[in-house]
Amino acid sequence: MYLAEKSLEIPLAHVRIDGVGVRETRTPEFKRKNPFGNVPVVELDDGTALAESMAIIRYLEELHPQPPLLGATPLERAEIGG
Ligand SMILES: N[C@@H](CCC(=O)N[C@@H](CS)C(=O)NCC(=O)O)C(=O)O
């Protein structure tokens, strides 16, 4: 939803989390990206893996500040929270 609101497009990879077959978030390979074993995870070109929705959103917001979705002023940011 955040990506759509910002009109950002990043390559997406589908990860099975339904427990049918291999639960991909629980594999050692996935846990090297996010030890908590859940999505979302954003992988940067240098291999850095970012987890936690709000951490990812704050990172993207700093790279793409317009339109501001986390508030443009201290008051707006406080009202929005997160
Ligand atoms: N605190 C995390 C929660 C992430 C989370 O709960 N992800 C769920 C999907 S919405 C998940 O990966 N579930 C699959 C699993 O736990 O294997 C965040 O905000 O990013």
The ligand as an SDF file (V2000), in Angstrom:
LIG
                    3D

 20 19  0  0  0  0  0  0  0  0999 V2000
    6.5560   -6.4000   13.1060 N   0  0  0  0  0  0  0  0  0  0  0  0
    6.6160   -6.9140   11.7670 C   0  0  0  0  0  0  0  0  0  0  0  0
    5.5130   -7.9420   11.5900 C   0  0  0  0  0  0  0  0  0  0  0  0
    5.6310   -8.6510   10.2640 C   0  0  0  0  0  0  0  0  0  0  0  0
    4.6350   -9.8000   10.1430 C   0  0  0  0  0  0  0  0  0  0  0  0
    3.8180  -10.0510   11.0550 O   0  0  0  0  0  0  0  0  0  0  0  0
    4.6670  -10.4740    8.9850 N   0  0  0  0  0  0  0  0  0  0  0  0
    3.7900  -11.5940    8.7490 C   0  0  0  0  0  0  0  0  0  0  0  0
    2.9210  -11.3330    7.5240 C   0  0  0  0  0  0  0  0  0  0  0  0
    1.9550   -9.8970    7.7000 S   0  0  0  0  0  0  0  0  0  0  0  0
    4.6180  -12.8300    8.4020 C   0  0  0  0  0  0  0  0  0  0  0  0
    5.7020  -12.7270    7.8700 O   0  0  0  0  0  0  0  0  0  0  0  0
    4.0660  -14.0160    8.6890 N   0  0  0  0  0  0  0  0  0  0  0  0
    4.6830  -15.2400    8.2340 C   0  0  0  0  0  0  0  0  0  0  0  0
    5.4470  -15.9710    9.2660 C   0  0  0  0  0  0  0  0  0  0  0  0
    5.4830  -15.5120   10.4390 O   0  0  0  0  0  0  0  0  0  0  0  0
    6.0240  -17.0000    8.8870 O   0  0  0  0  0  0  0  0  0  0  0  0
    6.4900   -5.7590   10.7670 C   0  0  0  0  0  0  0  0  0  0  0  0
    5.8140   -4.7720   11.0680 O   0  0  0  0  0  0  0  0  0  0  0  0
    7.0980   -5.8410    9.6900 O   0  0  0  0  0  0  0  0  0  0  0  0
  1  2  1  0
  2  3  1  0
  2 18  1  0
  3  4  1  0
  4  5  1  0
  5  6  2  0
  5  7  1  0
  7  8  1  0
  8  9  1  0
  8 11  1  0
  9 10  1  0
 11 12  2  0
 11 13  1  0
 13 14  1  0
 14 15  1  0
 15 16  2  0
 15 17  1  0
 18 19  2  0
 18 20  1  0
M  END
$$$$
